[in-house]
Amino acid sequence: MNHFIPLTTAAAMTAKFRGERENILKAEYQQQNVLPVAETYDKACFETLLGKAGCTGLRIYYGMDESLKIHAIIVAVNQNNEDMLPAASLAATEEEDIIESGIRCPELCPAASPLNS
């Protein structure tokens, strides 16, 4: 499966999202930056997940923090399309199995590009 798309398609999709991101929310959630425009992560996080034995890809979930802001939650996936998660005994500890804590835009946004302006 090819997951790549042209820049023109990506730019059109991100522009549409930016234009509609407040409209798709209930009024009480608008103008609170609930939905990010983008999130930025260090390369090392992805290398750690992709380097796990048996990893064949990554999956992105979406979660919500206490202030109702949406965040990407990223985990490794194995050849059986299963999430590669820590053992139940380690589930409450901070292991290198789940990525979040991205740099959210808005708040800290990247330089202008065809994907964000």
PECORFEN-V971398 format. One record per pair of residues at least 12 apart in sequence whose ideal C-beta (glycine too) atoms are under 8 Angstrom apart, sorted by the first residue. I is the first residue (numbers start at 1). J is the second residue. Records with the same first field share a line. If there is no record, write none. Layout:
I=J + J
This chain:
7=114 + 115
10=114 + 115
11=114 + 115
14=37 + 115 + 116
17=37
18=37 + 116
21=35 + 37
29=68
32=68 + 69
33=69 + 104 + 106 + 107
34=68 + 69 + 70
35=70
36=69 + 70 + 71 + 102 + 104 + 105 + 106
37=105 + 106 + 109 + 116
38=104 + 105 + 109 + 110 + 115 + 116
39=71 + 72 + 102 + 103 + 104 + 105
40=102 + 103 + 105 + 108 + 110
41=74 + 99 + 102 + 103
45=74 + 99
46=58 + 74 + 99
48=96
49=74 + 75 + 76 + 84 + 96 + 97 + 99
50=76
52=76 + 84 + 97
54=78 + 79 + 84
55=76 + 77 + 78 + 84
56=77 + 78 + 79
57=76 + 77
58=74 + 75 + 76 + 77
59=74 + 75 + 76 + 77 + 83
60=72 + 73 + 74
61=73 + 74 + 75
63=100
69=104
71=100 + 101 + 102 + 104
72=99 + 100 + 102
73=98 + 99 + 100
74=98 + 99 + 100
75=97 + 98 + 99
76=97
84=97
85=97 + 98
86=98
